[in-house]
Amino acid sequence: MISLAAASVLAWLTAATAPGCPVALAAAAAERTDAGLAQASLAILGRLERGGAGGPTLAVARAARLLSDAAEAGAPDLAAPARAFRAALARHCELAGLPQPPFATAADRASLDRILSREEFRHARTDPLALRRLLLSAWAWLLDRLGSVEAERWASLGRAVFLLAAAAAVAAGAIAWVRRRRGAVPRPRVPAPAAVRPADEPDRALALAEEALRAGELLPALRHALLAALAALERAGRLPRGRALTNREILRSVSAPQGGAILAREPASLVGPFDAAVYGGRAPEPGEVRAAVEGARRVRALLGSAA
């Protein structure tokens, strides 16, 4: 008696929540053979869904397709897929007849919103895995593009950008080098006495030295002073013409016994300051330039008196 009452209650609940279940169950029970059930399985599924399934019918639909496909393929035994279809239909209707849990009302949802808006729950509502999901999706997108035509285009673009960057770096380096060279103070380039033929007249060279000294042009004054002394030595036969000797060789030559001690008394005022200015790059001082001009004047006077 109890089981009959329970079955009646279950049937009533099933009819109330899934109106299509009684019709589908009756149609399935009406098919006495497995082949007949296979032919009617998809139609029974359609009746269930049209009448009101009371929930998802994925399991019933899968069992109906398996039974129908087996019948179309000419399977010799349809007992197993037929039992699976009947069981899936019965289980679906059983679950559809269960009482549904109560849903939250509008008042319940408003109360929940007020609770979650409190300060102690505000941090808990943040999603700690949002950044991780974003990074994973970006990585998946990148891996998907690496083997595509877009990847080849990006590779070609990357090579072009690299070449342009390298060319720009070389151009910037060249411009910086040119600017540095232009900004550097050029050292005075005065030809050495060995490369410049002395003046034909010692007096002319001495006059140019004194004129440059009065104008404040120290390096030209020092140069002309030395040229005046060398011209006087050449005219007196103390040095070979053409000046193929260095300044130190000239000093040793005129300091030799056959050369006399004429220029040996003036090395510090002529050759020393000239070498320091021309070869050492040191700016000449006014005092030593005046001493050099006076030394050239003395050499000219001594050689003139000796001649």
ChimeraX commands (.cxc) that place a marker at each C-alpha (Angstrom):
marker #1 position 0.00,0.00,0.00 radius 0.5
marker #1 position 2.84,2.35,0.88 radius 0.5
marker #1 position 4.71,1.65,-2.38 radius 0.5
marker #1 position 1.55,2.22,-4.40 radius 0.5
marker #1 position 0.96,5.57,-2.72 radius 0.5
marker #1 position 4.59,6.56,-3.29 radius 0.5
marker #1 position 4.31,5.62,-6.94 radius 0.5
marker #1 position 1.14,7.67,-7.26 radius 0.5
marker #1 position 2.82,10.66,-5.65 radius 0.5
marker #1 position 5.87,10.28,-7.94 radius 0.5
marker #1 position 3.63,10.04,-11.00 radius 0.5
marker #1 position 1.76,13.16,-9.93 radius 0.5
marker #1 position 5.01,15.08,-9.34 radius 0.5
marker #1 position 6.35,13.94,-12.68 radius 0.5
marker #1 position 3.24,15.04,-14.49 radius 0.5
marker #1 position 3.32,18.37,-12.68 radius 0.5
marker #1 position 6.98,19.19,-13.35 radius 0.5
marker #1 position 7.52,17.37,-16.69 radius 0.5
marker #1 position 4.23,17.07,-18.61 radius 0.5
marker #1 position 5.94,15.32,-21.51 radius 0.5
marker #1 position 7.26,12.44,-19.44 radius 0.5
marker #1 position 3.99,10.39,-19.10 radius 0.5
marker #1 position 3.43,10.54,-22.84 radius 0.5
marker #1 position 7.04,9.56,-23.61 radius 0.5
marker #1 position 7.03,6.74,-21.09 radius 0.5
marker #1 position 3.74,5.39,-22.44 radius 0.5
marker #1 position 5.03,5.52,-26.00 radius 0.5
marker #1 position 8.19,3.66,-25.03 radius 0.5
marker #1 position 6.21,1.01,-23.16 radius 0.5
marker #1 position 3.92,0.53,-26.15 radius 0.5
marker #1 position 6.85,-0.66,-28.27 radius 0.5
marker #1 position 7.22,-4.36,-27.50 radius 0.5
marker #1 position 10.19,-5.08,-29.77 radius 0.5
marker #1 position 13.65,-3.52,-29.82 radius 0.5
marker #1 position 13.40,-2.80,-33.56 radius 0.5
marker #1 position 10.11,-0.94,-33.09 radius 0.5
marker #1 position 11.58,1.07,-30.22 radius 0.5
marker #1 position 14.59,1.93,-32.41 radius 0.5
marker #1 position 12.31,3.32,-35.11 radius 0.5
marker #1 position 10.24,5.33,-32.61 radius 0.5
marker #1 position 13.10,6.52,-30.32 radius 0.5
marker #1 position 13.64,9.90,-32.02 radius 0.5
marker #1 position 9.86,10.50,-32.20 radius 0.5
marker #1 position 9.54,9.69,-28.47 radius 0.5
marker #1 position 12.35,12.21,-27.75 radius 0.5
marker #1 position 10.49,14.84,-29.78 radius 0.5
marker #1 position 7.24,14.21,-27.81 radius 0.5
marker #1 position 9.14,14.56,-24.55 radius 0.5
marker #1 position 10.67,17.90,-25.53 radius 0.5
marker #1 position 7.43,19.31,-27.02 radius 0.5
marker #1 position 5.31,18.23,-24.05 radius 0.5
marker #1 position 7.73,19.59,-21.44 radius 0.5
marker #1 position 10.84,17.66,-20.46 radius 0.5
marker #1 position 11.31,19.32,-17.10 radius 0.5
marker #1 position 15.09,19.52,-17.55 radius 0.5
marker #1 position 17.96,18.82,-19.95 radius 0.5
marker #1 position 17.44,15.85,-22.28 radius 0.5
marker #1 position 21.06,15.32,-23.34 radius 0.5
marker #1 position 21.31,11.77,-21.96 radius 0.5
marker #1 position 17.98,10.71,-23.49 radius 0.5
marker #1 position 18.88,12.24,-26.84 radius 0.5
marker #1 position 22.27,10.48,-26.88 radius 0.5
marker #1 position 20.67,7.10,-26.11 radius 0.5
marker #1 position 18.01,7.67,-28.79 radius 0.5
marker #1 position 20.63,8.46,-31.45 radius 0.5
marker #1 position 22.71,5.41,-30.55 radius 0.5
marker #1 position 19.68,3.15,-30.82 radius 0.5
marker #1 position 18.54,4.68,-34.09 radius 0.5
marker #1 position 22.03,4.54,-35.64 radius 0.5
marker #1 position 22.43,0.89,-34.64 radius 0.5
marker #1 position 19.12,0.03,-36.32 radius 0.5
marker #1 position 20.09,1.89,-39.49 radius 0.5
marker #1 position 23.48,0.14,-39.56 radius 0.5
marker #1 position 21.72,-3.24,-39.48 radius 0.5
marker #1 position 22.99,-4.37,-36.11 radius 0.5
marker #1 position 21.87,-7.97,-35.42 radius 0.5
marker #1 position 21.17,-7.33,-31.73 radius 0.5
marker #1 position 19.47,-4.13,-30.51 radius 0.5
marker #1 position 18.82,-5.28,-26.97 radius 0.5
marker #1 position 21.67,-3.34,-25.33 radius 0.5
marker #1 position 20.99,0.10,-26.93 radius 0.5
marker #1 position 17.23,-0.42,-26.39 radius 0.5
marker #1 position 17.73,-1.09,-22.65 radius 0.5
marker #1 position 20.01,1.99,-22.47 radius 0.5
marker #1 position 17.32,4.17,-24.08 radius 0.5
marker #1 position 14.56,2.92,-21.74 radius 0.5
marker #1 position 16.83,3.43,-18.70 radius 0.5
marker #1 position 17.84,6.95,-19.78 radius 0.5
marker #1 position 14.19,7.91,-20.33 radius 0.5
marker #1 position 13.09,6.51,-16.99 radius 0.5
marker #1 position 15.98,8.18,-15.13 radius 0.5
marker #1 position 15.24,11.52,-16.76 radius 0.5
marker #1 position 11.60,11.40,-15.75 radius 0.5
marker #1 position 12.56,10.32,-12.24 radius 0.5
marker #1 position 14.87,13.31,-11.81 radius 0.5
marker #1 position 12.35,15.64,-13.40 radius 0.5
marker #1 position 9.74,14.54,-10.80 radius 0.5
marker #1 position 11.90,15.47,-7.81 radius 0.5
marker #1 position 10.87,18.62,-5.95 radius 0.5
marker #1 position 12.78,21.66,-7.09 radius 0.5
marker #1 position 14.81,23.60,-4.51 radius 0.5
marker #1 position 13.43,27.01,-3.65 radius 0.5
marker #1 position 14.94,29.90,-5.59 radius 0.5
marker #1 position 16.06,33.17,-4.04 radius 0.5
marker #1 position 13.46,35.89,-4.04 radius 0.5
marker #1 position 14.06,39.54,-4.85 radius 0.5
marker #1 position 14.22,40.33,-1.14 radius 0.5
marker #1 position 16.85,37.61,-0.64 radius 0.5
marker #1 position 18.99,39.01,-3.46 radius 0.5
marker #1 position 18.73,42.56,-2.10 radius 0.5
marker #1 position 19.76,41.36,1.35 radius 0.5
marker #1 position 22.73,39.49,-0.15 radius 0.5
marker #1 position 23.84,42.60,-2.04 radius 0.5
marker #1 position 23.75,44.65,1.17 radius 0.5
marker #1 position 25.87,42.08,2.96 radius 0.5
marker #1 position 28.47,41.81,0.19 radius 0.5
marker #1 position 28.77,45.59,-0.04 radius 0.5
marker #1 position 30.29,45.75,3.43 radius 0.5
marker #1 position 33.95,46.64,3.83 radius 0.5
marker #1 position 35.01,43.22,5.13 radius 0.5
marker #1 position 33.62,41.48,2.01 radius 0.5
marker #1 position 34.75,44.04,-0.58 radius 0.5
marker #1 position 38.24,42.62,-0.98 radius 0.5
marker #1 position 36.96,39.07,-1.15 radius 0.5
marker #1 position 34.86,39.91,-4.21 radius 0.5
marker #1 position 37.94,40.64,-6.29 radius 0.5
marker #1 position 39.06,37.94,-8.67 radius 0.5
marker #1 position 42.65,36.88,-7.83 radius 0.5
marker #1 position 42.92,34.72,-10.93 radius 0.5
marker #1 position 41.88,37.37,-13.45 radius 0.5
marker #1 position 45.46,38.37,-14.26 radius 0.5
marker #1 position 46.53,34.74,-14.55 radius 0.5
marker #1 position 43.71,34.00,-16.99 radius 0.5
marker #1 position 44.57,37.09,-19.00 radius 0.5
marker #1 position 48.24,36.07,-19.26 radius 0.5
marker #1 position 47.34,32.52,-20.22 radius 0.5
marker #1 position 44.98,33.71,-22.93 radius 0.5
marker #1 position 47.65,36.09,-24.27 radius 0.5
marker #1 position 50.22,33.27,-24.29 radius 0.5
marker #1 position 47.81,30.95,-26.10 radius 0.5
marker #1 position 47.14,33.67,-28.67 radius 0.5
marker #1 position 50.89,34.15,-29.19 radius 0.5
marker #1 position 51.52,30.42,-29.62 radius 0.5
marker #1 position 48.67,30.24,-32.10 radius 0.5
marker #1 position 50.16,33.08,-34.16 radius 0.5
marker #1 position 53.73,31.73,-34.18 radius 0.5
marker #1 position 52.91,29.10,-36.75 radius 0.5
marker #1 position 50.79,31.31,-38.99 radius 0.5
marker #1 position 51.35,33.75,-41.81 radius 0.5
marker #1 position 51.13,36.61,-39.32 radius 0.5
marker #1 position 54.24,35.25,-37.57 radius 0.5
marker #1 position 56.23,35.42,-40.80 radius 0.5
marker #1 position 55.06,38.97,-41.34 radius 0.5
marker #1 position 56.10,39.92,-37.81 radius 0.5
marker #1 position 59.50,38.29,-38.37 radius 0.5
marker #1 position 60.05,40.28,-41.56 radius 0.5
marker #1 position 58.95,43.46,-39.80 radius 0.5
marker #1 position 61.32,42.72,-36.91 radius 0.5
marker #1 position 64.26,42.31,-39.27 radius 0.5
marker #1 position 63.44,45.57,-40.99 radius 0.5
marker #1 position 63.15,47.40,-37.67 radius 0.5
marker #1 position 66.50,45.94,-36.53 radius 0.5
marker #1 position 68.25,47.04,-39.71 radius 0.5
marker #1 position 66.77,50.54,-39.43 radius 0.5
marker #1 position 67.86,50.77,-35.79 radius 0.5
marker #1 position 71.38,49.66,-36.68 radius 0.5
marker #1 position 71.59,52.21,-39.50 radius 0.5
marker #1 position 70.33,54.94,-37.18 radius 0.5
marker #1 position 72.94,54.00,-34.56 radius 0.5
marker #1 position 75.74,54.14,-37.14 radius 0.5
marker #1 position 74.50,57.50,-38.41 radius 0.5
marker #1 position 74.29,58.89,-34.87 radius 0.5
marker #1 position 77.82,57.70,-34.15 radius 0.5
marker #1 position 79.14,59.31,-37.33 radius 0.5
marker #1 position 77.40,62.61,-36.53 radius 0.5
marker #1 position 78.80,62.58,-32.98 radius 0.5
marker #1 position 82.30,61.89,-34.29 radius 0.5
marker #1 position 82.08,64.75,-36.81 radius 0.5
marker #1 position 80.80,67.15,-34.16 radius 0.5
marker #1 position 83.60,66.16,-31.82 radius 0.5
marker #1 position 86.17,66.72,-34.51 radius 0.5
marker #1 position 84.71,70.11,-35.36 radius 0.5
marker #1 position 84.55,71.15,-31.72 radius 0.5
marker #1 position 88.16,70.18,-30.99 radius 0.5
marker #1 position 90.63,73.04,-30.97 radius 0.5
marker #1 position 93.05,72.43,-33.84 radius 0.5
marker #1 position 96.69,72.49,-32.95 radius 0.5
marker #1 position 98.78,74.92,-34.91 radius 0.5
marker #1 position 100.38,73.21,-37.87 radius 0.5
marker #1 position 103.64,74.88,-38.64 radius 0.5
marker #1 position 106.01,73.17,-41.04 radius 0.5
marker #1 position 109.28,72.11,-39.54 radius 0.5
marker #1 position 112.39,73.97,-40.63 radius 0.5
marker #1 position 113.59,70.87,-42.46 radius 0.5
marker #1 position 110.52,70.97,-44.67 radius 0.5
marker #1 position 110.60,74.73,-45.27 radius 0.5
marker #1 position 113.35,76.35,-47.17 radius 0.5
marker #1 position 114.76,79.27,-45.15 radius 0.5
marker #1 position 114.48,82.77,-46.45 radius 0.5
marker #1 position 117.01,83.88,-48.98 radius 0.5
marker #1 position 118.06,86.78,-46.80 radius 0.5
marker #1 position 118.58,86.41,-43.03 radius 0.5
marker #1 position 117.72,90.07,-42.58 radius 0.5
marker #1 position 114.31,89.53,-44.24 radius 0.5
marker #1 position 113.52,86.57,-41.94 radius 0.5
marker #1 position 114.68,88.53,-38.89 radius 0.5
marker #1 position 112.47,91.47,-39.89 radius 0.5
marker #1 position 109.48,89.12,-40.23 radius 0.5
marker #1 position 110.19,87.67,-36.78 radius 0.5
marker #1 position 110.31,91.11,-35.17 radius 0.5
marker #1 position 107.12,92.17,-36.97 radius 0.5
marker #1 position 105.28,89.05,-35.82 radius 0.5
marker #1 position 106.51,89.59,-32.26 radius 0.5
marker #1 position 105.16,93.15,-32.22 radius 0.5
marker #1 position 101.81,91.88,-33.56 radius 0.5
marker #1 position 101.59,89.28,-30.79 radius 0.5
marker #1 position 101.89,86.33,-33.18 radius 0.5
marker #1 position 104.23,84.25,-31.06 radius 0.5
marker #1 position 104.50,81.05,-33.07 radius 0.5
marker #1 position 105.25,82.79,-36.42 radius 0.5
marker #1 position 107.78,85.02,-34.63 radius 0.5
marker #1 position 109.51,81.95,-33.19 radius 0.5
marker #1 position 109.55,80.26,-36.59 radius 0.5
marker #1 position 110.98,83.25,-38.44 radius 0.5
marker #1 position 113.63,83.73,-35.74 radius 0.5
marker #1 position 114.90,80.18,-36.23 radius 0.5
marker #1 position 114.76,80.55,-40.03 radius 0.5
marker #1 position 116.78,83.76,-39.80 radius 0.5
marker #1 position 119.49,81.99,-37.78 radius 0.5
marker #1 position 119.55,79.02,-40.18 radius 0.5
marker #1 position 119.70,81.32,-43.21 radius 0.5
marker #1 position 122.65,83.13,-41.68 radius 0.5
marker #1 position 124.42,79.82,-41.00 radius 0.5
marker #1 position 123.81,78.66,-44.57 radius 0.5
marker #1 position 125.14,81.87,-46.08 radius 0.5
marker #1 position 128.22,81.62,-43.82 radius 0.5
marker #1 position 128.83,78.02,-44.96 radius 0.5
marker #1 position 128.28,76.58,-41.51 radius 0.5
marker #1 position 125.34,74.39,-42.70 radius 0.5
marker #1 position 124.66,72.68,-46.04 radius 0.5
marker #1 position 121.95,74.26,-48.10 radius 0.5
marker #1 position 118.66,72.46,-48.45 radius 0.5
marker #1 position 118.53,71.61,-44.75 radius 0.5
marker #1 position 118.32,67.83,-44.76 radius 0.5
marker #1 position 119.23,67.76,-41.06 radius 0.5
marker #1 position 116.98,67.71,-38.03 radius 0.5
marker #1 position 117.16,70.41,-35.39 radius 0.5
marker #1 position 119.26,68.23,-33.07 radius 0.5
marker #1 position 121.61,67.35,-35.92 radius 0.5
marker #1 position 121.95,71.05,-36.68 radius 0.5
marker #1 position 122.87,71.70,-33.05 radius 0.5
marker #1 position 125.51,68.99,-33.11 radius 0.5
marker #1 position 126.85,70.25,-36.44 radius 0.5
marker #1 position 127.27,73.88,-35.39 radius 0.5
marker #1 position 128.63,72.84,-32.00 radius 0.5
marker #1 position 131.39,70.76,-33.60 radius 0.5
marker #1 position 134.95,72.17,-33.60 radius 0.5
marker #1 position 134.71,72.99,-37.29 radius 0.5
marker #1 position 131.39,74.73,-36.79 radius 0.5
marker #1 position 132.41,76.90,-33.94 radius 0.5
marker #1 position 130.44,77.77,-30.81 radius 0.5
marker #1 position 128.16,80.32,-32.47 radius 0.5
marker #1 position 124.79,78.51,-32.23 radius 0.5
marker #1 position 125.87,76.41,-29.25 radius 0.5
marker #1 position 125.27,79.39,-26.99 radius 0.5
marker #1 position 121.64,79.79,-28.21 radius 0.5
marker #1 position 119.99,76.30,-28.03 radius 0.5
marker #1 position 117.57,77.18,-25.27 radius 0.5
marker #1 position 116.37,80.37,-26.99 radius 0.5
marker #1 position 115.93,78.92,-30.52 radius 0.5
marker #1 position 115.65,75.16,-31.00 radius 0.5
marker #1 position 114.20,74.24,-27.59 radius 0.5
marker #1 position 111.16,76.57,-27.65 radius 0.5
marker #1 position 110.53,75.81,-31.34 radius 0.5
marker #1 position 110.48,72.01,-30.79 radius 0.5
marker #1 position 108.24,72.40,-27.73 radius 0.5
marker #1 position 105.74,74.55,-29.65 radius 0.5
marker #1 position 105.69,72.74,-32.99 radius 0.5
marker #1 position 106.25,69.10,-31.99 radius 0.5
marker #1 position 105.07,69.24,-28.39 radius 0.5
marker #1 position 101.94,71.32,-28.97 radius 0.5
marker #1 position 102.78,73.74,-26.14 radius 0.5
marker #1 position 101.79,77.36,-26.66 radius 0.5
marker #1 position 104.94,79.53,-26.72 radius 0.5
marker #1 position 105.39,82.14,-24.01 radius 0.5
marker #1 position 106.12,85.79,-24.87 radius 0.5
marker #1 position 109.37,85.85,-22.88 radius 0.5
marker #1 position 110.94,82.89,-24.63 radius 0.5
marker #1 position 109.83,84.20,-28.04 radius 0.5
marker #1 position 111.52,87.53,-27.34 radius 0.5
marker #1 position 114.61,85.61,-26.22 radius 0.5
marker #1 position 114.53,83.60,-29.44 radius 0.5
marker #1 position 114.31,86.73,-31.60 radius 0.5
marker #1 position 117.23,88.29,-29.69 radius 0.5
marker #1 position 119.20,85.07,-30.07 radius 0.5
marker #1 position 118.61,85.08,-33.84 radius 0.5
marker #1 position 119.73,88.70,-33.93 radius 0.5
marker #1 position 122.94,87.78,-32.10 radius 0.5
marker #1 position 123.62,84.85,-34.43 radius 0.5
marker #1 position 123.14,87.13,-37.43 radius 0.5
marker #1 position 125.46,89.74,-35.95 radius 0.5
marker #1 position 128.15,87.20,-35.04 radius 0.5
marker #1 position 128.06,85.54,-38.44 radius 0.5
marker #1 position 128.06,88.95,-40.16 radius 0.5
marker #1 position 131.09,90.10,-38.19 radius 0.5
marker #1 position 132.84,86.77,-38.78 radius 0.5
marker #1 position 132.17,87.05,-42.50 radius 0.5
marker link #1:1,2 radius 0.2
marker link #1:2,3 radius 0.2
marker link #1:3,4 radius 0.2
marker link #1:4,5 radius 0.2
marker link #1:5,6 radius 0.2
marker link #1:6,7 radius 0.2
marker link #1:7,8 radius 0.2
marker link #1:8,9 radius 0.2
marker link #1:9,10 radius 0.2
marker link #1:10,11 radius 0.2
marker link #1:11,12 radius 0.2
marker link #1:12,13 radius 0.2
marker link #1:13,14 radius 0.2
marker link #1:14,15 radius 0.2
marker link #1:15,16 radius 0.2
marker link #1:16,17 radius 0.2
marker link #1:17,18 radius 0.2
marker link #1:18,19 radius 0.2
marker link #1:19,20 radius 0.2
marker link #1:20,21 radius 0.2
marker link #1:21,22 radius 0.2
marker link #1:22,23 radius 0.2
marker link #1:23,24 radius 0.2
marker link #1:24,25 radius 0.2
marker link #1:25,26 radius 0.2
marker link #1:26,27 radius 0.2
marker link #1:27,28 radius 0.2
marker link #1:28,29 radius 0.2
marker link #1:29,30 radius 0.2
marker link #1:30,31 radius 0.2
marker link #1:31,32 radius 0.2
marker link #1:32,33 radius 0.2
marker link #1:33,34 radius 0.2
marker link #1:34,35 radius 0.2
marker link #1:35,36 radius 0.2
marker link #1:36,37 radius 0.2
marker link #1:37,38 radius 0.2
marker link #1:38,39 radius 0.2
marker link #1:39,40 radius 0.2
marker link #1:40,41 radius 0.2
marker link #1:41,42 radius 0.2
marker link #1:42,43 radius 0.2
marker link #1:43,44 radius 0.2
marker link #1:44,45 radius 0.2
marker link #1:45,46 radius 0.2
marker link #1:46,47 radius 0.2
marker link #1:47,48 radius 0.2
marker link #1:48,49 radius 0.2
marker link #1:49,50 radius 0.2
marker link #1:50,51 radius 0.2
marker link #1:51,52 radius 0.2
marker link #1:52,53 radius 0.2
marker link #1:53,54 radius 0.2
marker link #1:54,55 radius 0.2
marker link #1:55,56 radius 0.2
marker link #1:56,57 radius 0.2
marker link #1:57,58 radius 0.2
marker link #1:58,59 radius 0.2
marker link #1:59,60 radius 0.2
marker link #1:60,61 radius 0.2
marker link #1:61,62 radius 0.2
marker link #1:62,63 radius 0.2
marker link #1:63,64 radius 0.2
marker link #1:64,65 radius 0.2
marker link #1:65,66 radius 0.2
marker link #1:66,67 radius 0.2
marker link #1:67,68 radius 0.2
marker link #1:68,69 radius 0.2
marker link #1:69,70 radius 0.2
marker link #1:70,71 radius 0.2
marker link #1:71,72 radius 0.2
marker link #1:72,73 radius 0.2
marker link #1:73,74 radius 0.2
marker link #1:74,75 radius 0.2
marker link #1:75,76 radius 0.2
marker link #1:76,77 radius 0.2
marker link #1:77,78 radius 0.2
marker link #1:78,79 radius 0.2
marker link #1:79,80 radius 0.2
marker link #1:80,81 radius 0.2
marker link #1:81,82 radius 0.2
marker link #1:82,83 radius 0.2
marker link #1:83,84 radius 0.2
marker link #1:84,85 radius 0.2
marker link #1:85,86 radius 0.2
marker link #1:86,87 radius 0.2
marker link #1:87,88 radius 0.2
marker link #1:88,89 radius 0.2
marker link #1:89,90 radius 0.2
marker link #1:90,91 radius 0.2
marker link #1:91,92 radius 0.2
marker link #1:92,93 radius 0.2
marker link #1:93,94 radius 0.2
marker link #1:94,95 radius 0.2
marker link #1:95,96 radius 0.2
marker link #1:96,97 radius 0.2
marker link #1:97,98 radius 0.2
marker link #1:98,99 radius 0.2
marker link #1:99,100 radius 0.2
marker link #1:100,101 radius 0.2
marker link #1:101,102 radius 0.2
marker link #1:102,103 radius 0.2
marker link #1:103,104 radius 0.2
marker link #1:104,105 radius 0.2
marker link #1:105,106 radius 0.2
marker link #1:106,107 radius 0.2
marker link #1:107,108 radius 0.2
marker link #1:108,109 radius 0.2
marker link #1:109,110 radius 0.2
marker link #1:110,111 radius 0.2
marker link #1:111,112 radius 0.2
marker link #1:112,113 radius 0.2
marker link #1:113,114 radius 0.2
marker link #1:114,115 radius 0.2
marker link #1:115,116 radius 0.2
marker link #1:116,117 radius 0.2
marker link #1:117,118 radius 0.2
marker link #1:118,119 radius 0.2
marker link #1:119,120 radius 0.2
marker link #1:120,121 radius 0.2
marker link #1:121,122 radius 0.2
marker link #1:122,123 radius 0.2
marker link #1:123,124 radius 0.2
marker link #1:124,125 radius 0.2
marker link #1:125,126 radius 0.2
marker link #1:126,127 radius 0.2
marker link #1:127,128 radius 0.2
marker link #1:128,129 radius 0.2
marker link #1:129,130 radius 0.2
marker link #1:130,131 radius 0.2
marker link #1:131,132 radius 0.2
marker link #1:132,133 radius 0.2
marker link #1:133,134 radius 0.2
marker link #1:134,135 radius 0.2
marker link #1:135,136 radius 0.2
marker link #1:136,137 radius 0.2
marker link #1:137,138 radius 0.2
marker link #1:138,139 radius 0.2
marker link #1:139,140 radius 0.2
marker link #1:140,141 radius 0.2
marker link #1:141,142 radius 0.2
marker link #1:142,143 radius 0.2
marker link #1:143,144 radius 0.2
marker link #1:144,145 radius 0.2
marker link #1:145,146 radius 0.2
marker link #1:146,147 radius 0.2
marker link #1:147,148 radius 0.2
marker link #1:148,149 radius 0.2
marker link #1:149,150 radius 0.2
marker link #1:150,151 radius 0.2
marker link #1:151,152 radius 0.2
marker link #1:152,153 radius 0.2
marker link #1:153,154 radius 0.2
marker link #1:154,155 radius 0.2
marker link #1:155,156 radius 0.2
marker link #1:156,157 radius 0.2
marker link #1:157,158 radius 0.2
marker link #1:158,159 radius 0.2
marker link #1:159,160 radius 0.2
marker link #1:160,161 radius 0.2
marker link #1:161,162 radius 0.2
marker link #1:162,163 radius 0.2
marker link #1:163,164 radius 0.2
marker link #1:164,165 radius 0.2
marker link #1:165,166 radius 0.2
marker link #1:166,167 radius 0.2
marker link #1:167,168 radius 0.2
marker link #1:168,169 radius 0.2
marker link #1:169,170 radius 0.2
marker link #1:170,171 radius 0.2
marker link #1:171,172 radius 0.2
marker link #1:172,173 radius 0.2
marker link #1:173,174 radius 0.2
marker link #1:174,175 radius 0.2
marker link #1:175,176 radius 0.2
marker link #1:176,177 radius 0.2
marker link #1:177,178 radius 0.2
marker link #1:178,179 radius 0.2
marker link #1:179,180 radius 0.2
marker link #1:180,181 radius 0.2
marker link #1:181,182 radius 0.2
marker link #1:182,183 radius 0.2
marker link #1:183,184 radius 0.2
marker link #1:184,185 radius 0.2
marker link #1:185,186 radius 0.2
marker link #1:186,187 radius 0.2
marker link #1:187,188 radius 0.2
marker link #1:188,189 radius 0.2
marker link #1:189,190 radius 0.2
marker link #1:190,191 radius 0.2
marker link #1:191,192 radius 0.2
marker link #1:192,193 radius 0.2
marker link #1:193,194 radius 0.2
marker link #1:194,195 radius 0.2
marker link #1:195,196 radius 0.2
marker link #1:196,197 radius 0.2
marker link #1:197,198 radius 0.2
marker link #1:198,199 radius 0.2
marker link #1:199,200 radius 0.2
marker link #1:200,201 radius 0.2
marker link #1:201,202 radius 0.2
marker link #1:202,203 radius 0.2
marker link #1:203,204 radius 0.2
marker link #1:204,205 radius 0.2
marker link #1:205,206 radius 0.2
marker link #1:206,207 radius 0.2
marker link #1:207,208 radius 0.2
marker link #1:208,209 radius 0.2
marker link #1:209,210 radius 0.2
marker link #1:210,211 radius 0.2
marker link #1:211,212 radius 0.2
marker link #1:212,213 radius 0.2
marker link #1:213,214 radius 0.2
marker link #1:214,215 radius 0.2
marker link #1:215,216 radius 0.2
marker link #1:216,217 radius 0.2
marker link #1:217,218 radius 0.2
marker link #1:218,219 radius 0.2
marker link #1:219,220 radius 0.2
marker link #1:220,221 radius 0.2
marker link #1:221,222 radius 0.2
marker link #1:222,223 radius 0.2
marker link #1:223,224 radius 0.2
marker link #1:224,225 radius 0.2
marker link #1:225,226 radius 0.2
marker link #1:226,227 radius 0.2
marker link #1:227,228 radius 0.2
marker link #1:228,229 radius 0.2
marker link #1:229,230 radius 0.2
marker link #1:230,231 radius 0.2
marker link #1:231,232 radius 0.2
marker link #1:232,233 radius 0.2
marker link #1:233,234 radius 0.2
marker link #1:234,235 radius 0.2
marker link #1:235,236 radius 0.2
marker link #1:236,237 radius 0.2
marker link #1:237,238 radius 0.2
marker link #1:238,239 radius 0.2
marker link #1:239,240 radius 0.2
marker link #1:240,241 radius 0.2
marker link #1:241,242 radius 0.2
marker link #1:242,243 radius 0.2
marker link #1:243,244 radius 0.2
marker link #1:244,245 radius 0.2
marker link #1:245,246 radius 0.2
marker link #1:246,247 radius 0.2
marker link #1:247,248 radius 0.2
marker link #1:248,249 radius 0.2
marker link #1:249,250 radius 0.2
marker link #1:250,251 radius 0.2
marker link #1:251,252 radius 0.2
marker link #1:252,253 radius 0.2
marker link #1:253,254 radius 0.2
marker link #1:254,255 radius 0.2
marker link #1:255,256 radius 0.2
marker link #1:256,257 radius 0.2
marker link #1:257,258 radius 0.2
marker link #1:258,259 radius 0.2
marker link #1:259,260 radius 0.2
marker link #1:260,261 radius 0.2
marker link #1:261,262 radius 0.2
marker link #1:262,263 radius 0.2
marker link #1:263,264 radius 0.2
marker link #1:264,265 radius 0.2
marker link #1:265,266 radius 0.2
marker link #1:266,267 radius 0.2
marker link #1:267,268 radius 0.2
marker link #1:268,269 radius 0.2
marker link #1:269,270 radius 0.2
marker link #1:270,271 radius 0.2
marker link #1:271,272 radius 0.2
marker link #1:272,273 radius 0.2
marker link #1:273,274 radius 0.2
marker link #1:274,275 radius 0.2
marker link #1:275,276 radius 0.2
marker link #1:276,277 radius 0.2
marker link #1:277,278 radius 0.2
marker link #1:278,279 radius 0.2
marker link #1:279,280 radius 0.2
marker link #1:280,281 radius 0.2
marker link #1:281,282 radius 0.2
marker link #1:282,283 radius 0.2
marker link #1:283,284 radius 0.2
marker link #1:284,285 radius 0.2
marker link #1:285,286 radius 0.2
marker link #1:286,287 radius 0.2
marker link #1:287,288 radius 0.2
marker link #1:288,289 radius 0.2
marker link #1:289,290 radius 0.2
marker link #1:290,291 radius 0.2
marker link #1:291,292 radius 0.2
marker link #1:292,293 radius 0.2
marker link #1:293,294 radius 0.2
marker link #1:294,295 radius 0.2
marker link #1:295,296 radius 0.2
marker link #1:296,297 radius 0.2
marker link #1:297,298 radius 0.2
marker link #1:298,299 radius 0.2
marker link #1:299,300 radius 0.2
marker link #1:300,301 radius 0.2
marker link #1:301,302 radius 0.2
marker link #1:302,303 radius 0.2
marker link #1:303,304 radius 0.2
marker link #1:304,305 radius 0.2
marker link #1:305,306 radius 0.2
marker link #1:306,307 radius 0.2
view
